[in-house]
């Protein structure tokens, strides 16, 4: 008997952020697979505005982590990372943020499918110059999102909420046809 629709999408439901990793390195094949997923992510008008920098150097990853705390805390133990580099276009910030988020979420899903973990690290605007310098970016490019990658620790794999408590009940989030009457 074929799996139900909900069972077929269960890997997506189980994908979540991981922010604590072991010191086991990532393989070239794992990083290639994750970045290939990023490369094939959709973008507004298929402009593909992003470029991706794979960061394997743990020293660089830790420097970025320290520069942007607390939003970059997942980079403190990550063994690899992918920086999403965007063009600095003030009039396009909203659509670029959308494209950025699509690629980041797909990389999280890819990491999960590979048995790895990933966490989205946000680079605040006051940290962007430090990250630009560490990654050697030209002045017309910046990084808003870095996906931290690694093998999650046992503590990171443990549920953060009691069973059934990780999300609001469906009836509080999903409505049919219109906003519910009170």
Secondary structure in CASP SS format (residue, H / E / C, confidence):
PFRMAT SS
TARGET T0000
AUTHOR 0000-0000-0000
METHOD secondary structure of the structure
MODEL  1
X C 1.00
X C 1.00
X C 1.00
X C 1.00
X H 1.00
X H 1.00
X H 1.00
X H 1.00
X C 1.00
X H 1.00
X H 1.00
X H 1.00
X H 1.00
X H 1.00
X C 1.00
X C 1.00
X E 1.00
X C 1.00
X C 1.00
X C 1.00
X E 1.00
X C 1.00
X C 1.00
X C 1.00
X C 1.00
X C 1.00
X C 1.00
X H 1.00
X H 1.00
X H 1.00
X H 1.00
X H 1.00
X H 1.00
X H 1.00
X H 1.00
X H 1.00
X H 1.00
X H 1.00
X H 1.00
X C 1.00
X C 1.00
X C 1.00
X C 1.00
X H 1.00
X H 1.00
X H 1.00
X C 1.00
X C 1.00
X C 1.00
X C 1.00
X E 1.00
X E 1.00
X E 1.00
X E 1.00
X E 1.00
X C 1.00
X C 1.00
X H 1.00
X H 1.00
X H 1.00
X H 1.00
X H 1.00
X H 1.00
X H 1.00
X H 1.00
X H 1.00
X H 1.00
X H 1.00
X C 1.00
X C 1.00
X C 1.00
X C 1.00
X H 1.00
X H 1.00
X H 1.00
X H 1.00
X C 1.00
X C 1.00
X C 1.00
X E 1.00
X E 1.00
X E 1.00
X E 1.00
X E 1.00
X E 1.00
X E 1.00
X E 1.00
X C 1.00
X C 1.00
X H 1.00
X H 1.00
X H 1.00
X H 1.00
X H 1.00
X H 1.00
X H 1.00
X H 1.00
X H 1.00
X H 1.00
X H 1.00
X H 1.00
X H 1.00
X H 1.00
X H 1.00
X H 1.00
X H 1.00
X H 1.00
X H 1.00
X H 1.00
X H 1.00
X H 1.00
X H 1.00
X H 1.00
X C 1.00
X C 1.00
X C 1.00
X E 1.00
X E 1.00
X E 1.00
X E 1.00
X E 1.00
X E 1.00
X C 1.00
X C 1.00
X H 1.00
X H 1.00
X H 1.00
X H 1.00
X H 1.00
X H 1.00
X H 1.00
X H 1.00
X H 1.00
X H 1.00
X H 1.00
X C 1.00
X C 1.00
X C 1.00
X C 1.00
X C 1.00
X E 1.00
X E 1.00
X E 1.00
X E 1.00
X E 1.00
X E 1.00
X E 1.00
X E 1.00
X E 1.00
X E 1.00
X C 1.00
X E 1.00
X C 1.00
X H 1.00
X H 1.00
X H 1.00
X H 1.00
X C 1.00
X C 1.00
X C 1.00
X C 1.00
X C 1.00
X C 1.00
X C 1.00
X C 1.00
X C 1.00
X C 1.00
X C 1.00
X C 1.00
X H 1.00
X H 1.00
X H 1.00
X H 1.00
X C 1.00
X C 1.00
X C 1.00
X C 1.00
X C 1.00
X C 1.00
X C 1.00
X C 1.00
X C 1.00
END
